[in-house]
């Protein structure tokens, strides 16, 4: 009987993990372009062989991920390996980044991104295409947050913690975590090998085995360790991370731990279950929570109040807080954190300086929904836009 040896199978393609050797460069607009023709962005369909395309994309993402981490370090962020106490990169770990001396900060912003994204990335389509690296990554968000003040009495910028909900599949040979899709791009024994077997004993990171556990570990162990006793915490959560954080904080026991620490909570995308939310967290959301949902309305226009009552064609539900439009340009879930920044960040700053409204009105009622500082939004609602 004929038997093909492993040595006879076609080898897995190899690609360099830097932009120049891959044939790309970063232009003056911070966009990654093709060296041979500057009019072209990243070319995924390199050949008709899908394995070649996947391997090239894996190296391409590795290249720009290194650029993003380097730029975050230039912005003053430092890497922390989880679980806490991990000192060697040889053992399973997940890296997060944060600014220094968080215990001395009066306000800290925790960013929980989608679990499908590599660390530091917000939207692949922006990093790889129109918009550029900074806009499509956490670098742009960090730069914007550093321009804010911590409070009315503290002019220093807030501290920042960037979670890593995506890279939780440990790759022993590469000594780093990978995303659910990124794991399929690692080198295999041949280009015809079907994939990677998931071994919980090898490929899972202790205390951070999935996005829910990572978020819980952050809030129960890491944040209390890093923050001072009087530091206020703002949370920006995107997609499934928003759902996980909402479910966690809605628990009576967890809310008792964070009710005196949490300053505001921004929900970007996601579908929330409000049925089991404790009353304390529900009251907090009415005054210091804000959600953004997909809509054809312009960015920042209020869509519904805490109890819902959305338009008939809306694809969102009540979230126990004011819900605003993510803007007409936000057609994809991964774009929501990018497109909403012109509305989201001023609101976070207003809450930090002035606090939130004591009353939140229903946009379909007699008065206008929102924060008193949002005069433009109030005017738009009053004009029936």
SERO-4910 file (N, C-alpha, C, O; in steps of 0.05 Angstrom, whole numbers):
BEGIN
 pado doro    nc1    nc2    nc3   cac1   cac2   cac3    cc1    cc2    cc3    oc1    oc2    oc3
  Unk    A     17    -24      0      0      0      0     18     25      0     38     26     14
  Unk    A     10     44    -16     25     69    -18     22     86      8      0     89     18
  Unk    A     43     96     18     43    112     42     61    136     38     85    133     35
  Unk    A     50    160     39     67    184     37     78    192     64     64    193     84
  Unk    A    104    197     64    117    205     88    113    235     93    106    250     75
  Unk    A    116    243    119    112    271    126    132    288    111    126    311    103
  Unk    A    156    277    106    176    293     92    169    298     63    180    315     50
  Unk    A    150    283     53    141    286     25    119    307     22    112    313     -1
  Unk    A    108    316     43     86    336     42     98    364     37    120    369     45
  Unk    A     83    381     23     93    409     18     96    424     45     79    423     62
  Unk    A    118    438     47    124    452     72    105    476     75     95    487     56
  Unk    A    101    484    100     85    507    106     99    533     97    123    536    102
  Unk    A     86    551     83    100    576     74    109    593     97     96    594    118
  Unk    A    132    606     93    143    624    113    144    652    102    150    657     79
  Unk    A    137    672    120    138    700    112    152    715    134    149    709    158
  Unk    A    167    736    127    181    752    148    160    769    163    140    777    152
  Unk    A    166    774    188    147    789    205    154    818    208    154    829    230
  Unk    A    161    831    185    165    860    185    154    871    159    155    858    138
  Unk    A    144    896    159    130    907    137    148    909    112    139    903     90
  Unk    A    172    918    115    190    923     92    195    897     77    192    897     52
  Unk    A    201    876     91    207    850     77    181    838     65    182    822     46
  Unk    A    158    846     76    133    836     65    125    853     41    106    845     26
  Unk    A    138    875     36    133    891     13    115    915     19    102    926      1
  Unk    A    114    924     44     97    947     51    113    968     67    135    963     76
  Unk    A    102    992     69    114   1014     84     91   1031     95     68   1029     87
  Unk    A     98   1048    114     79   1066    126     84   1094    114    106   1105    117
  Unk    A     63   1105    101     67   1130     87     63   1154    106     59   1150    130
  Unk    A     63   1178     95     61   1202    111     34   1205    125     32   1220    144
  Unk    A     14   1192    115    -13   1192    127    -17   1170    147    -39   1165    156
  Unk    A      5   1156    154      5   1134    173    -11   1110    163    -20   1094    179
  Unk    A    -13   1107    137    -27   1085    125     -6   1065    114     14   1073    103
  Unk    A    -13   1039    116      5   1018    106     -1   1015     76    -23   1008     68
  Unk    A     19   1019     60     16   1017     31     36    998     19     57    991     31
  Unk    A     30    989     -5     47    970    -20     71    985    -32     67   1006    -44
  Unk    A     95    975    -28    119    988    -38    119    991    -68    128   1011    -79
  Unk    A    110    970    -82    111    970   -111     91    990   -124     96   1001   -145
  Unk    A     70    996   -110     50   1015   -120     36   1027    -95     21   1014    -82
  Unk    A     42   1053    -90     32   1066    -65      2   1069    -65     -9   1077    -44
  Unk    A    -11   1065    -87    -40   1067    -87    -55   1043    -75    -79   1044    -70
  Unk    A    -40   1022    -69    -52    997    -59    -46    993    -29    -24    999    -19
  Unk    A    -67    983    -15    -64    976     13    -55    946     15    -44    935     -4
  Unk    A    -60    934     38    -53    906     42    -68    888     22    -92    891     18
  Unk    A    -53    870     11    -64    851     -9    -66    823      4    -45    810      8
  Unk    A    -90    815     12    -93    789     25    -91    766      5    -77    747     11
  Unk    A   -104    768    -18   -104    746    -37    -78    746    -53    -76    754    -76
  Unk    A    -57    738    -39    -30    737    -51    -29    715    -73    -17    720    -94
  Unk    A    -41    692    -68    -42    670    -87    -70    658    -85    -87    666    -69
  Unk    A    -74    637   -101    -99    622   -100    -98    601    -78   -118    588    -72
  Unk    A    -75    598    -65    -72    579    -43    -79    593    -17    -65    612     -9
  Unk    A   -101    585     -5   -111    599     19    -91    597     42    -89    616     58
  Unk    A    -76    575     44    -57    573     66    -35    594     63    -26    605     83
  Unk    A    -26    600     39     -7    621     35    -18    648     44     -4    664     56
  Unk    A    -43    653     38    -55    678     45    -58    681     75    -52    702     86
  Unk    A    -65    659     89    -68    660    118    -41    664    131    -39    680    150
  Unk    A    -20    651    121      6    654    133     18    682    129     31    693    146
  Unk    A     12    693    105     21    721    100      7    740    119     20    758    130
  Unk    A    -19    737    123    -34    754    140    -24    752    169    -22    772    183
  Unk    A    -17    728    178     -7    724    205     19    740    209     22    753    229
  Unk    A     37    739    190     62    754    192     57    784    190     70    800    203
  Unk    A     38    792    173     31    820    170     20    831    196     28    853    204
  Unk    A      2    817    209     -9    826    234     12    827    256     12    845    273
  Unk    A     30    807    256     52    808    275     69    833    272     78    844    291
  Unk    A     73    841    247     90    864    241     77    890    252     90    905    266
  Unk    A     51    894    245     39    920    254     32    918    284     30    939    297
  Unk    A     29    895    295     25    893    324     49    903    339     47    917    359
  Unk    A     73    896    329     97    906    341    100    936    339    110    949    358
  Unk    A     91    947    317     91    977    314     72    990    334     79   1010    347
  Unk    A     48    978    338     29    989    357     39    989    385     38   1008    400
  Unk    A     50    966    394     61    963    421     84    983    425     86    996    446
  Unk    A    101    987    405    123   1006    407    112   1034    410    123   1050    426
  Unk    A     92   1041    395     80   1068    398     66   1072    424     67   1094    435
  Unk    A     54   1051    435     41   1054    461     62   1058    483     58   1073    501
  Unk    A     85   1045    480    107   1049    498    117   1078    497    125   1090    517
  Unk    A    118   1089    473    126   1117    469    107   1136    482    114   1158    490
  Unk    A     81   1128    485     61   1144    498     62   1141    528     45   1152    543
  Unk    A     81   1125    538     84   1122    567     71   1098    580     70   1096    604
  Unk    A     61   1079    563     49   1055    574     70   1033    578     89   1032    563
  Unk    A     66   1017    598     84    995    604     69    969    605     45    968    610
  Unk    A     83    947    599     71    921    597     70    907    625     89    908    640
  Unk    A     47    894    630     44    878    654     34    851    646     14    848    631
  Unk    A     48    830    655     41    803    648     21    791    669     25    794    693
  Unk    A      0    778    659    -19    765    676    -17    735    672    -12    726    649
  Unk    A    -22    719    693    -29    727    720     -8    744    734     16    743    727
  Unk    A    -17    759    754      2    776    769     25    759    781     20    737    791
  Unk    A     49    770    779     72    756    789     87    740    768    108    730    773
  Unk    A     75    739    743     90    726    722    114    742    714    112    765    707
  Unk    A    137    729    714    162    743    708    175    734    682    192    748    671
  Unk    A    168    710    673    181    699    650    161    697    627    138    689    631
  Unk    A    169    705    603    152    702    580    151    674    569    138    669    549
  Unk    A    166    656    582    166    628    573    141    613    582    134    593    570
  Unk    A    128    623    603    105    609    614     79    623    603     81    646    595
  Unk    A     57    609    603     32    621    593     25    647    607     25    648    631
  Unk    A     20    667    592     14    693    603     -2    709    582     -1    703    558
  Unk    A    -14    731    591    -27    749    573    -18    777    580    -20    785    604
  Unk    A     -8    793    562      2    820    568    -20    841    566    -37    840    548
  Unk    A    -21    859    585    -37    883    583    -18    907    586      6    903    592
  Unk    A    -27    931    581    -10    954    584    -24    976    600    -49    978    599
  Unk    A     -9    991    615    -21   1012    631      0   1035    635     24   1030    632
  Unk    A    -10   1058    642      8   1080    648     20   1076    676      9   1060    692
  Unk    A     42   1089    682     56   1085    707     42   1099    730     26   1118    726
  Unk    A     47   1090    754     38   1103    779      7   1106    780     -3   1128    786
  Unk    A     -7   1085    773    -37   1087    774    -47   1092    802    -69   1104    805
  Unk    A    -33   1083    822    -42   1087    849    -42   1116    858    -55   1123    877
  Unk    A    -28   1133    843    -27   1162    849    -47   1178    833    -50   1202    837
  Unk    A    -60   1165    814    -79   1178    796   -106   1182    810   -115   1165    826
  Unk    A   -120   1204    804   -147   1208    814   -168   1196    796   -190   1191    805
  Unk    A   -160   1191    771   -179   1178    752   -164   1159    733   -142   1166    724
  Unk    A   -175   1136    728   -163   1116    710   -184   1106    691   -207   1101    699
  Unk    A   -177   1103    665   -195   1093    645   -187   1065    637   -165   1060    629
  Unk    A   -206   1046    641   -202   1018    633   -216   1013    607   -240   1018    604
  Unk    A   -201   1004    587   -212    999    560   -213    969    556   -193    955    556
  Unk    A   -237    959    552   -242    930    546   -251    928    517   -273    934    510
  Unk    A   -233    917    500   -239    914    472   -252    888    466   -257    872    483
  Unk    A   -258    884    440   -270    860    431   -251    836    433   -227    839    431
  Unk    A   -262    813    437   -246    789    440   -235    778    414   -219    759    414
  Unk    A   -244    789    392   -235    780    365   -210    795    356   -197    787    337
  Unk    A   -203    816    371   -181    834    362   -155    827    376   -154    819    399
  Unk    A   -133    831    361   -106    828    373   -101    852    392   -114    873    389
  Unk    A    -82    848    410    -77    869    429    -70    896    415    -53    896    397
  Unk    A    -82    917    424    -77    943    413    -93    950    389    -93    974    381
  Unk    A   -106    931    376   -121    936    352   -150    943    359   -162    931    378
  Unk    A   -162    961    343   -190    966    345   -205    956    321   -225    942    323
  Unk    A   -194    963    297   -207    954    272   -185    947    252   -169    964    244
  Unk    A   -185    922    243   -166    913    223   -169    929    197   -149    936    185
  Unk    A   -194    934    189   -198    947    164   -187    976    163   -182    987    142
  Unk    A   -184    988    186   -172   1015    187   -142   1013    189   -128   1029    176
  Unk    A   -131    995    205   -102    992    207    -91    984    180    -70    994    171
  Unk    A   -104    965    167    -94    954    141   -101    972    117    -91    969     96
  Unk    A   -119    991    122   -129   1007     99   -131   1036    105   -113   1048    117
  Unk    A   -153   1048     96   -157   1077     98   -160   1085    128   -177   1074    142
  Unk    A   -144   1104    137   -146   1113    164   -119   1111    178   -109   1131    190
  Unk    A   -106   1088    176    -79   1085    186    -77   1071    213    -97   1064    225
  Unk    A    -52   1068    221    -46   1052    245    -57   1065    270    -71   1052    286
  Unk    A    -51   1090    275    -59   1104    300    -90   1105    302   -101   1099    323
  Unk    A   -103   1111    280   -132   1114    281   -145   1087    286   -165   1085    300
  Unk    A   -134   1066    274   -146   1039    276   -138   1024    300   -146   1001    304
  Unk    A   -122   1036    318   -112   1022    341   -116   1038    366   -128   1060    366
  Unk    A   -108   1027    389   -110   1041    414    -92   1065    417    -95   1081    436
  Unk    A    -73   1068    399    -54   1090    400    -69   1117    398    -65   1135    414
  Unk    A    -88   1118    379   -103   1143    376   -121   1149    400   -123   1172    408
  Unk    A   -133   1128    411   -149   1131    435   -133   1141    459   -141   1159    474
  Unk    A   -109   1129    463    -92   1137    484    -83   1166    481    -83   1181    501
  Unk    A    -76   1174    457    -68   1201    453    -91   1221    459    -86   1242    470
  Unk    A   -115   1213    452   -138   1231    458   -143   1232    488   -150   1253    499
  Unk    A   -141   1210    502   -146   1209    531   -125   1225    546   -130   1237    567
  Unk    A   -100   1226    536    -79   1240    549    -83   1271    547    -70   1286    562
  Unk    A   -101   1280    530   -107   1308    528   -128   1317    548   -134   1341    551
  Unk    A   -140   1298    562   -161   1304    581   -149   1310    609   -125   1306    613
  Unk    A   -166   1320    626   -158   1324    654   -172   1303    672   -194   1293    664
  Unk    A   -161   1297    694   -172   1276    711   -197   1285    726   -216   1269    729
  Unk    A   -198   1310    734   -221   1320    748   -221   1351    748   -203   1363    736
  Unk    A   -240   1363    762   -241   1392    763   -218   1403    779   -210   1426    774
  Unk    A   -206   1387    796   -184   1397    813   -157   1385    806   -137   1392    818
  Unk    A   -157   1366    787   -133   1352    779   -129   1355    749   -144   1343    733
  Unk    A   -110   1372    741   -105   1377    712    -89   1355    698    -85   1356    674
  Unk    A    -79   1336    713    -63   1315    701    -81   1297    684   -104   1293    691
  Unk    A    -70   1285    663    -86   1266    647    -93   1241    663    -78   1234    681
  Unk    A   -115   1228    656   -122   1204    671   -103   1181    665    -90   1180    644
  Unk    A   -101   1162    683    -87   1137    678   -102   1120    659   -126   1123    655
  Unk    A    -89   1101    646   -101   1084    626    -93   1055    630    -69   1049    636
  Unk    A   -112   1037    628   -107   1008    628   -119    997    602   -143   1000    597
  Unk    A   -104    983    586   -113    969    562   -115    940    568    -94    927    571
  Unk    A   -139    929    568   -142    900    572   -135    885    547   -129    897    526
  Unk    A   -134    859    549   -127    842    526   -145    818    526   -138    796    533
  Unk    A   -170    822    516   -190    801    517   -188    782    494   -202    761    494
  Unk    A   -170    787    474   -169    771    451   -147    750    451   -151    727    442
  Unk    A   -123    757    460   -100    739    458    -98    720    481    -79    722    498
  Unk    A   -117    702    483   -119    684    506   -114    654    499   -117    637    515
  Unk    A   -105    649    474    -97    622    465    -67    621    465    -54    633    448
  Unk    A    -55    606    484    -26    606    487    -13    589    465    -20    566    461
  Unk    A      7    602    452     23    589    432     50    584    444     67    602    445
  Unk    A     56    559    452     81    553    467    106    559    450    126    571    460
  Unk    A    106    552    424    130    557    408    135    586    404    158    595    403
  Unk    A    115    602    401    118    631    397    119    647    423    126    670    423
  Unk    A    113    633    445    114    645    472     97    670    474    105    691    486
  Unk    A     73    669    463     54    691    465     26    681    460     22    659    449
  Unk    A      6    697    468    -21    689    464    -31    698    436    -20    717    424
  Unk    A    -51    684    426    -62    690    399    -93    692    401   -105    682    420
  Unk    A   -105    705    382   -133    708    380   -146    682    369   -131    665    359
  Unk    A   -172    679    371   -185    655    360   -179    650    331   -176    627    322
  Unk    A   -177    672    315   -171    668    287   -141    668    282   -132    654    263
  Unk    A   -126    682    298    -97    683    294    -83    657    299    -62    651    287
  Unk    A    -94    640    316    -82    614    322    -79    596    297    -62    579    296
  Unk    A    -97    601    277    -96    584    253    -74    593    234    -70    580    213
  Unk    A    -60    615    240    -39    624    223    -11    615    232      9    622    218
  Unk    A     -9    601    254     18    593    264     30    572    245     15    558    231
  Unk    A     56    569    245     69    549    228     60    521    235     58    514    258
  Unk    A     55    505    214     46    477    217     67    458    205     86    467    192
  Unk    A     64    433    209     83    413    199     83    412    169    103    405    157
  Unk    A     61    420    156     60    422    127     37    441    119     21    448    136
  Unk    A     36    448     94     15    466     85    -12    452     82    -32    465     77
  Unk    A    -11    425     85    -36    410     82    -47    401    109    -68    388    110
  Unk    A    -33    407    130    -43    400    157    -69    415    163    -72    439    156
  Unk    A    -88    402    175   -114    413    178   -117    435    199   -135    451    197
  Unk    A   -100    436    217   -103    457    238    -89    450    264    -72    432    265
  Unk    A    -97    464    284    -84    462    310   -103    450    330   -126    460    333
  Unk    A    -95    429    344   -111    417    365   -110    434    390    -88    443    398
  Unk    A   -133    439    402   -133    455    427   -130    437    451   -146    420    457
  Unk    A   -108    441    465   -102    425    489   -104    444    513    -87    462    517
  Unk    A   -125    441    530   -128    459    553   -104    461    571    -99    482    583
  Unk    A    -89    439    573    -66    439    591    -42    455    579    -24    464    594
  Unk    A    -43    459    553    -21    473    540    -28    500    530    -13    519    531
  Unk    A    -53    503    519    -60    527    505    -78    546    521    -86    567    510
  Unk    A    -83    541    546    -98    559    562    -81    574    582    -62    562    593
  Unk    A    -87    599    588    -72    616    606    -86    615    633   -109    621    635
  Unk    A    -72    608    655    -84    607    681    -99    633    689    -88    655    685
  Unk    A   -123    630    699   -140    652    708   -148    670    686   -162    690    691
  Unk    A   -141    664    661   -148    681    638   -154    663    615   -145    667    592
  Unk    A   -171    642    619   -175    622    599   -195    630    578   -195    618    556
  Unk    A   -210    651    583   -230    661    563   -235    690    569   -227    700    590
  Unk    A   -249    705    551   -254    733    555   -268    740    581   -263    760    593
  Unk    A   -287    723    589   -302    728    614   -283    726    638   -284    743    655
  Unk    A   -267    705    638   -249    701    661   -228    723    662   -219    732    683
  Unk    A   -218    732    638   -198    753    637   -210    779    648   -197    793    664
  Unk    A   -235    786    640   -247    810    651   -252    808    681   -247    828    695
  Unk    A   -260    785    690   -264    782    719   -238    784    734   -237    796    756
  Unk    A   -217    772    723   -191    774    737   -181    803    738   -169    811    758
  Unk    A   -186    818    717   -178    846    716   -192    861    739   -179    876    754
  Unk    A   -218    858    740   -234    873    759   -231    864    788   -234    879    807
  Unk    A   -225    838    792   -223    828    819   -195    828    830   -191    830    855
  Unk    A   -175    826    813   -147    824    822   -130    847    813   -116    860    829
  Unk    A   -130    853    787   -111    872    775   -118    901    782   -101    915    792
  Unk    A   -142    909    777   -150    936    782   -147    944    812   -136    965    817
  Unk    A   -157    927    831   -152    934    859   -122    936    866   -114    951    884
  Unk    A   -106    920    853    -77    920    858    -64    946    848    -45    956    860
  Unk    A    -73    956    825    -60    979    812    -71   1006    821    -55   1025    823
  Unk    A    -96   1007    827   -109   1032    834   -105   1040    863   -102   1022    880
  Unk    A   -106   1066    869   -105   1076    896   -133   1074    908   -152   1069    895
  Unk    A   -134   1078    934   -160   1075    948   -180   1096    941   -204   1092    944
  Unk    A   -170   1119    931   -189   1141    923   -190   1145    893   -201   1165    884
  Unk    A   -179   1127    878   -179   1130    849   -206   1123    837   -218   1103    845
  Unk    A   -216   1140    819   -241   1134    805   -236   1120    779   -216   1125    766
  Unk    A   -254   1102    772   -250   1085    748   -272   1090    728   -295   1089    734
  Unk    A   -263   1096    703   -281   1097    680   -277   1072    664   -254   1063    660
  Unk    A   -299   1060    654   -297   1036    637   -308   1041    610   -331   1051    607
  Unk    A   -293   1036    589   -302   1036    562   -301   1007    552   -280    995    550
  Unk    A   -324    996    545   -326    968    538   -339    965    511   -359    979    505
  Unk    A   -328    948    494   -337    945    466   -347    917    461   -335    897    470
  Unk    A   -370    915    447   -380    889    437   -384    869    459   -398    875    479
  Unk    A   -373    845    456   -378    824    476   -365    831    503   -374    822    524
  Unk    A   -344    848    503   -333    857    529   -353    874    544   -353    873    569
  Unk    A   -369    890    530   -389    906    543   -410    888    555   -420    893    577
  Unk    A   -418    867    542   -437    848    552   -426    834    578   -441    832    598
  Unk    A   -401    826    577   -389    813    600   -387    831    624   -393    824    646
  Unk    A   -377    856    619   -374    875    641   -401    883    652   -404    886    677
  Unk    A   -421    886    635   -448    893    644   -460    872    662   -472    877    683
  Unk    A   -456    847    654   -466    824    669   -451    822    696   -463    817    717
  Unk    A   -425    828    696   -409    826    721   -417    848    740   -422    842    764
  Unk    A   -418    872    731   -425    895    749   -454    895    758   -461    906    778
  Unk    A   -471    882    742   -499    880    750   -505    861    772   -527    861    783
  Unk    A   -485    845    779   -488    827    802   -486    843    828   -469    860    831
  Unk    A   -504    837    847   -505    852    872   -479    852    887   -470    872    897
  Unk    A   -466    829    889   -441    827    904   -418    842    890   -403    856    903
  Unk    A   -417    840    864   -396    855    849   -400    885    850   -381    900    852
  Unk    A   -426    893    848   -431    921    848   -424    934    876   -416    957    877
  Unk    A   -428    919    897   -421    929    923   -391    935    925   -382    952    940
  Unk    A   -375    920    909   -346    924    909   -338    949    893   -318    962    899
  Unk    A   -354    956    872   -346    977    854   -364   1002    855   -358   1022    841
  Unk    A   -384   1003    872   -402   1025    872   -389   1052    880   -398   1073    872
  Unk    A   -368   1050    896   -354   1075    905   -330   1081    888   -317   1102    891
  Unk    A   -324   1063    869   -300   1067    852   -308   1075    824   -294   1092    812
  Unk    A   -328   1063    813   -336   1068    785   -347   1096    781   -365   1104    796
  Unk    A   -336   1110    762   -345   1138    756   -364   1139    732   -385   1153    734
  Unk    A   -358   1124    711   -377   1122    688   -372   1097    673   -351   1084    676
  Unk    A   -392   1089    657   -391   1064    643   -402   1068    615   -425   1075    612
  Unk    A   -385   1065    594   -393   1069    567   -396   1042    553   -378   1025    554
  Unk    A   -419   1037    541   -425   1012    527   -426   1017    497   -443   1032    487
  Unk    A   -407   1005    483   -405   1009    454   -412    983    440   -396    964    439
  Unk    A   -436    982    429   -446    957    416   -453    937    437   -454    942    461
  Unk    A   -459    913    428   -467    891    446   -497    891    451   -510    911    449
  Unk    A   -506    868    459   -535    865    465   -537    856    494   -526    835    502
  Unk    A   -550    871    510   -549    869    539   -574    856    550   -597    861    541
  Unk    A   -571    840    571   -593    829    586   -597    844    611   -581    842    630
  Unk    A   -618    860    613   -623    878    636   -640    865    657   -646    877    678
  Unk    A   -648    840    653   -667    827    671   -655    822    699   -669    822    719
  Unk    A   -628    816    701   -616    809    726   -598    831    737   -580    825    754
  Unk    A   -601    855    728   -585    877    738   -595    887    765   -618    892    768
  Unk    A   -577    889    784   -585    898    811   -593    928    810   -585    942    792
  Unk    A   -609    936    829   -621    962    829   -600    984    832   -602   1005    820
  Unk    A   -579    979    847   -558    999    851   -543   1005    825   -538   1029    819
  Unk    A   -536    984    810   -523    988    784   -542   1001    764   -533   1017    748
  Unk    A   -567    994    765   -586   1006    747   -589   1036    752   -591   1051    733
  Unk    A   -590   1044    777   -591   1072    783   -566   1087    775   -567   1109    765
  Unk    A   -543   1074    778   -518   1086    769   -518   1091    739   -510   1112    730
  Unk    A   -527   1071    724   -527   1074    695   -545   1097    685   -539   1110    665
  Unk    A   -566   1103    699   -584   1124    691   -570   1151    692   -575   1169    677
  Unk    A   -551   1154    711   -537   1179    715   -509   1180    703   -500   1201    694
  Unk    A   -496   1157    702   -468   1157    694   -462   1136    673   -439   1128    670
  Unk    A   -482   1126    660   -478   1107    639   -487   1117    612   -504   1135    610
  Unk    A   -475   1107    591   -483   1115    564   -477   1092    545   -456   1078    547
  Unk    A   -496   1087    527   -493   1066    507   -494   1078    479   -508   1098    474
  Unk    A   -479   1065    461   -480   1074    432   -490   1050    416   -480   1027    419
  Unk    A   -509   1055    398   -520   1034    382   -520   1042    353   -518   1065    346
  Unk    A   -521   1022    335   -521   1028    307   -547   1041    298   -569   1032    306
  Unk    A   -545   1062    283   -568   1077    274   -561   1093    250   -538   1099    245
  Unk    A   -582   1101    235   -578   1119    212   -577   1148    221   -572   1166    204
  Unk    A   -582   1153    246   -582   1180    257   -553   1190    259   -535   1173    262
  Unk    A   -549   1216    259   -521   1227    262   -510   1219    289   -524   1213    308
  Unk    A   -483   1220    291   -469   1213    315   -478   1230    339   -480   1254    337
  Unk    A   -484   1217    362   -490   1231    386   -519   1238    390   -527   1248    411
  Unk    A   -536   1232    370   -565   1237    373   -577   1216    392   -573   1192    388
  Unk    A   -592   1224    413   -604   1205    431   -625   1189    418   -642   1199    403
  Unk    A   -625   1163    423   -644   1145    410   -666   1135    429   -689   1132    421
  Unk    A   -659   1130    454   -679   1122    473   -669   1126    501   -645   1130    506
  Unk    A   -687   1125    520   -680   1129    548   -672   1103    561   -670   1082    548
  Unk    A   -668   1103    587   -659   1079    602   -678   1055    600   -669   1032    601
  Unk    A   -704   1061    596   -723   1039    596   -730   1031    567   -749   1016    563
  Unk    A   -715   1041    548   -720   1032    520   -737   1051    505   -731   1075    503
  Unk    A   -758   1041    493   -776   1056    476   -762   1065    451   -764   1088    443
  Unk    A   -747   1047    437   -732   1054    413   -750   1055    389   -773   1046    390
  Unk    A   -741   1066    366   -756   1065    342   -761   1036    333   -747   1018    341
  Unk    A   -781   1033    317   -789   1006    310   -768    991    294   -767    966    295
  Unk    A   -751   1005    279   -731    992    262   -704    991    276   -684    984    263
  Unk    A   -702    998    301   -676    998    315   -667    969    321   -684    952    327
  Unk    A   -641    965    320   -630    938    325   -616    937    352   -595    926    355
  Unk    A   -629    950    372   -618    949    399   -640    948    419   -664    952    412
  Unk    A   -634    943    444   -654    941    465   -646    960    488   -625    972    487
  Unk    A   -664    962    507   -658    980    530   -633    970    545   -629    946    547
  Unk    A   -617    989    554   -592    981    568   -591    994    596   -569    994    608
  Unk    A   -613   1004    606   -615   1017    633   -600   1043    633   -597   1055    655
  Unk    A   -591   1053    610   -579   1080    609   -586   1093    582   -598   1080    565
  Unk    A   -579   1118    579   -585   1132    555   -571   1119    531   -547   1112    533
  Unk    A   -585   1115    509   -573   1103    485   -571   1124    463   -591   1138    457
  Unk    A   -548   1127    451   -543   1147    431   -534   1133    405   -526   1110    404
  Unk    A   -537   1148    383   -529   1137    357   -499   1137    354   -485   1155    362
  Unk    A   -489   1115    343   -460   1112    337   -453   1126    311   -429   1127    304
  Unk    A   -472   1137    297   -467   1152    273   -471   1136    248   -470   1112    247
  Unk    A   -477   1151    226   -483   1138    201   -458   1124    189   -461   1104    175
  Unk    A   -434   1133    196   -410   1121    186   -403   1095    199   -386   1080    189
  Unk    A   -416   1089    222   -409   1064    237   -426   1041    227   -448   1036    238
  Unk    A   -417   1027    207   -432   1005    195   -422    978    205   -435    958    200
  Unk    A   -399    977    219   -388    952    228   -382    954    258   -376    975    268
  Unk    A   -385    931    272   -382    931    301   -354    940    309   -350    953    329
  Unk    A   -333    933    293   -306    940    301   -300    969    297   -279    979    306
  Unk    A   -318    984    284   -313   1012    280   -325   1030    302   -319   1054    303
  Unk    A   -341   1018    319   -356   1035    338   -338   1051    357   -345   1074    362
  Unk    A   -316   1040    366   -299   1055    384   -284   1077    370   -277   1097    382
  Unk    A   -280   1074    344   -267   1095    328   -286   1117    322   -280   1141    326
  Unk    A   -310   1110    312   -329   1130    302   -342   1146    325   -350   1169    321
  Unk    A   -344   1134    348   -358   1148    370   -340   1166    387   -350   1180    405
  Unk    A   -314   1166    383   -296   1181    400   -303   1211    401   -301   1223    423
  Unk    A   -311   1224    379   -318   1253    381   -341   1259    399   -343   1281    409
  Unk    A   -358   1239    405   -380   1243    423   -375   1230    450   -382   1242    471
  Unk    A   -362   1207    450   -357   1192    475   -337   1206    493   -342   1209    517
  Unk    A   -314   1214    482   -293   1225    499   -301   1252    513   -295   1255    536
  Unk    A   -314   1271    499   -324   1295    513   -343   1288    535   -343   1302    556
  Unk    A   -360   1268    532   -378   1260    553   -363   1249    577   -370   1256    600
  Unk    A   -343   1232    573   -327   1222    595   -314   1245    610   -312   1245    634
  Unk    A   -304   1264    595   -291   1287    607   -311   1304    624   -304   1313    646
  Unk    A   -335   1308    613   -355   1323    628   -363   1309    654   -366   1322    674
  Unk    A   -365   1283    653   -372   1268    677   -350   1271    698   -355   1274    722
  Unk    A   -325   1270    688   -302   1272    707   -301   1299    720   -293   1301    743
  Unk    A   -308   1320    705   -306   1347    716   -331   1356    731   -329   1367    753
  Unk    A   -354   1351    719   -379   1362    730   -397   1341    742   -416   1349    756
  Unk    A   -392   1316    738   -410   1296    747   -433   1292    728   -434   1307    708
  Unk    A   -451   1274    733   -472   1268    714   -498   1281    722   -501   1291    744
  Unk    A   -518   1280    704   -544   1291    710   -558   1275    732   -555   1251    733
  Unk    A   -572   1289    749   -587   1275    769   -612   1262    757   -623   1243    768
  Unk    A   -622   1274    735   -646   1263    722   -639   1258    693   -626   1274    680
  Unk    A   -648   1235    683   -645   1229    655   -673   1227    643   -690   1212    652
  Unk    A   -678   1243    623   -704   1244    611   -707   1226    587   -688   1219    574
  Unk    A   -732   1219    582   -738   1202    559   -740   1220    534   -754   1241    535
  Unk    A   -726   1213    514   -725   1230    490   -752   1231    477   -758   1250    462
  Unk    A   -769   1212    482   -796   1213    471   -817   1224    490   -841   1224    484
  Unk    A   -807   1234    513   -825   1247    532   -826   1277    529   -821   1287    507
  Unk    A   -832   1291    551   -835   1320    550   -808   1334    550   -806   1357    541
  Unk    A   -788   1321    561   -762   1335    563   -740   1319    548   -745   1296    539
  Unk    A   -717   1330    547   -696   1319    530   -677   1301    546   -671   1306    570
  Unk    A   -669   1279    534   -651   1260    546   -623   1270    545   -614   1280    524
  Unk    A   -608   1266    566   -579   1272    564   -567   1289    585   -581   1296    605
  Unk    A   -542   1295    582   -527   1311    601   -531   1341    595   -533   1348    572
  Unk    A   -533   1358    615   -538   1387    610   -517   1399    592   -523   1419    578
  Unk    A   -492   1389    592   -472   1401    575   -475   1396    546   -462   1409    529
  Unk    A   -492   1376    539   -495   1369    511   -516   1387    497   -538   1378    489
  Unk    A   -510   1412    495   -528   1432    483   -535   1425    454   -557   1429    445
  Unk    A   -515   1416    440   -519   1410    411   -539   1387    408   -555   1387    390
  Unk    A   -536   1366    425   -555   1344    424   -583   1353    431   -602   1344    418
  Unk    A   -585   1369    452   -612   1378    460   -625   1394    438   -649   1392    433
  Unk    A   -609   1411    425   -620   1428    403   -629   1410    380   -650   1416    368
  Unk    A   -613   1389    374   -621   1372    352   -647   1357    357   -663   1354    340
  Unk    A   -650   1348    383   -675   1334    390   -699   1353    389   -720   1345    379
  Unk    A   -695   1377    400   -717   1396    400   -727   1404    372   -750   1411    369
  Unk    A   -708   1403    353   -716   1409    325   -726   1385    310   -734   1387    287
  Unk    A   -727   1362    324   -738   1338    312   -720   1324    292   -730   1310    275
  Unk    A   -694   1329    295   -675   1316    276   -671   1287    284   -656   1273    270
***
